[in-house]
Amino acid sequence: MGLFDEWVQKGHDFLHDVMKELNIEDEHRAFRVTKAVLHALRDRLDPREGKDFVAQLPMVLKAVWCDGWDPTRGPDKSIKRKREFIQKVMNDPGLVRGMDIPEEEAERIVRGVLNVLKKHVTWGEVEDAIRQLPEEIRELWE
């Protein structure tokens, strides 16, 4: 297996963890919810911290993190509450198209992807990211 194939496989492994965590069978859906959560987290973190956080993810997810990212902008501090963070995830253009996610499911989905991230990123980096978030958003990591 070549290096590129290995990167792709690690991305699939991550998505399969998301599928298991969320109890869904559609890898494409797992990808879309993962992308939406990654983008919401990326936009809320300081770009330097985001760079350190994403460095531990599979290469495919690093590309997802960087897609549309402007690291010269600071963190979006207008997102202060858990509900605002969840709404940012649910309003992601890639997630909205073709997916009907009931509001009551949204928090479970966000928590599920964050749980998988905790398994793939060292606890030190997770803690660094959590420390940058308002207390209400931190609750999603529990």
N, C-alpha and C positions, 0 to 999 in steps of 0.2 A: 504494500500500500504506500503510495506517495504521500508527501507532506500535505498537499492540498486535500487529498482524500481523508487524511487524518483530521484535518481542520473541520471538514464537512461532517465527519463522523462525530466529533466532539460536540458540534452544534446539534446534531440529531439526538445525541445522548441527553443534552440539556433539555431539549424540547420534549423528549420522552419522560424526563423527570417532571416537567410541567404538566404533561398529559396525565401522569399518574397522580400528581398532587391535586389536580382539578377534576379528576375522574372524567376526562374527555378522551375520545378516540381519534380526533381529527388533528393531525400534526399541523396543518395549515392554520387552524384556529389557535392552537397553542402558540404558534409563531406570532400571530397577530396580537394576541394578548400580551405576550412577552415583550414584543416591540413597543407596545403602548406603555407598559409599565417602565421599561428601560428609558424611554424618551421623557416620561414625566419625572422620573428620578434624576436623569441627566440634567434636565432643565432646572431642577430645584437645587442641585448641588453646585458648590463652587467648582469651576472648571478644573482646577488643579486636583481637587479631591476626586472629581469624576474620572479624571485620567487615571489616577491610582486605582480606583475601584474597578474600572472596566479592564484594566490590564490583566486581571485574573480570569476574565471570561474567555470562552472559546473564541477563536479568531472571527468566526462568522458573526457572533454577537457583538464583537468590537466594531465590526462594520455597521451593524444595525445601530449601535450607540452613536456612531459618528455621522450617520445619514441625516443630513439637514442641520447638523450641529454648528453653531457659531460660538466657539470657545472664547471669543473676545467679549461676549456678553456675560455678565455676572449671573449669579443664581437668580431665578425668578422668585423673589421674596413676596410676591403678591399671593402666593399659594401658602396659606398659613394654617389652614384647617384640614382635617382628614377628608371631609366631604369635598373640598376644593381639589385636593390631590386626586381623589377617586374620579371626580368629574373630568379632570384633565386627562386621565387615562381613558375614560369612556368616550371622550370627544376626539380622541386621536383619529385622524382621517382614515388610516389604514384599518382601524378597528370598526369604525362606524359603518363602512361600506359592507353590506351583506351580512352584518351580524346584529342580531337583536338580543341584547343582554339586558334582562330585567334589572332595575335599580337595586333590588335586594340581593342580586347575585354579584354585583360589582365589587363590593368590599371583599367578598370571599375570593374572587378572582385575583384582586390586587394582593391580598394576603398570601394567596397560594404561590404566585410568582415570586414574591419577596422571600417566602420560605425556601424556594428552590435556590434563589440567589445566595441565601445564607449557607447552603450546602456547597456552593461552588466558589465562594469567595472567603478568604480567611476572616476569622472573627475580628481581628484587628481592623481590617479595612471596612467591615460592616459597621463596627463601632464608630469609626471615623465618619462614615457617611451618616449614621443615625444622629450623631452629635450635631450635625449641621442642620438637622430638620427641627421644625417646631414640635413641641411635646405631643400635640394631637396627632401629627403625622407619624411620629415615632411609634405610636400604638399599633400601627399597621404591621410592624415588624415582630410583634409579640405572638 
